[in-house]
Amino acid sequence: MYTPNPEDTSKVELSAEILELAEAIAENTHENWAKTKLSEGWVYGEKLDKENRTHPCLVPYCELGEQDKEYDRVTAMEAIKFLVKKGYKISR
């Protein structure tokens, strides 16, 4: 049985500037996801319907609810925290 064992990044702290970067990455993550879905024939729909390929998140990032934005934010922040923990420096 598979047991996920991600790197523990709970003690990695990010600066305000990096948190802004995380939000930009989250938005870009959503844009890439939406582009892929649309290219596969999915369209906006009020409810997720795999058979008819409709999805309620096929809207601009700014129109997503906070719960949906948070999914992308967590993905972005965990990726950044992983890089920092591994010793990479992020600078403008």
MOJOFEN-V546183 format. One record per residue. RES is the residue in three letters. SS is DSSP state (alpha for helix, beta for strand, coil for the rest). PHI is phi in degrees with one decimal (none if undefined). NEAR is the number of other ideal C-beta (glycine too) atoms within 10 Angstrom. Layout:
((RES;SS;PHI;NEAR) (RES;SS;PHI;NEAR))
This chain:
((MET;coil;none;2) (TYR;coil;-78.9;4) (THR;coil;-123.8;4) (PRO;coil;-58.5;4) (ASN;coil;-139.8;6) (PRO;coil;-69.4;7) (GLU;coil;-60.3;11) (ASP;coil;-76.7;9) (THR;coil;-111.5;17) (SER;coil;-63.0;6) (LYS;coil;-95.5;7) (VAL;coil;-80.3;15) (GLU;coil;-104.9;7) (LEU;coil;-112.8;16) (SER;coil;-70.9;9) (ALA;alpha;-59.2;7) (GLU;alpha;-63.9;11) (ILE;alpha;-71.9;15) (LEU;alpha;-64.4;13) (GLU;alpha;-64.0;11) (LEU;alpha;-62.0;17) (ALA;alpha;-59.8;21) (GLU;alpha;-65.2;15) (ALA;alpha;-64.6;10) (ILE;alpha;-66.0;17) (ALA;alpha;-60.0;21) (GLU;alpha;-63.3;18) (ASN;alpha;-65.6;13) (THR;alpha;-59.4;17) (HIS;alpha;-63.0;24) (GLU;alpha;-61.0;13) (ASN;alpha;-66.4;11) (TRP;alpha;-59.7;16) (ALA;alpha;-63.6;18) (LYS;alpha;-60.0;10) (THR;alpha;-64.1;10) (LYS;alpha;-58.6;16) (LEU;alpha;-62.0;14) (SER;alpha;-68.7;8) (GLU;coil;-90.7;8) (GLY;coil;94.4;7) (TRP;coil;-76.1;19) (VAL;beta;-136.3;12) (TYR;beta;-65.5;13) (GLY;coil;-153.6;13) (GLU;coil;-63.5;8) (LYS;coil;-128.3;8) (LEU;coil;-68.7;12) (ASP;beta;-140.6;13) (LYS;coil;-65.1;8) (GLU;coil;-65.5;5) (ASN;coil;-95.4;11) (ARG;coil;54.3;15) (THR;beta;-115.6;15) (HIS;beta;-144.4;20) (PRO;coil;-73.4;14) (CYS;coil;-93.5;19) (LEU;coil;-83.8;17) (VAL;coil;-138.5;14) (PRO;coil;-57.7;10) (TYR;alpha;-51.0;17) (CYS;alpha;-63.6;8) (GLU;alpha;-95.3;10) (LEU;coil;-69.8;18) (GLY;coil;-72.6;10) (GLU;alpha;-60.3;7) (GLN;alpha;-62.9;7) (ASP;alpha;-71.4;15) (LYS;alpha;-63.4;18) (GLU;alpha;-62.2;12) (TYR;alpha;-58.7;15) (ASP;alpha;-70.3;23) (ARG;alpha;-63.1;19) (VAL;alpha;-61.4;12) (THR;alpha;-59.0;16) (ALA;alpha;-65.1;21) (MET;alpha;-66.0;20) (GLU;alpha;-65.5;15) (ALA;alpha;-64.7;14) (ILE;alpha;-65.2;20) (LYS;alpha;-60.3;20) (PHE;alpha;-61.3;14) (LEU;alpha;-60.9;14) (VAL;alpha;-63.9;16) (LYS;alpha;-61.1;13) (LYS;coil;-80.5;9) (GLY;coil;98.1;6) (TYR;coil;-78.5;9) (LYS;coil;-105.9;6) (ILE;coil;-112.2;12) (SER;coil;-140.8;5) (ARG;coil;-78.7;4))
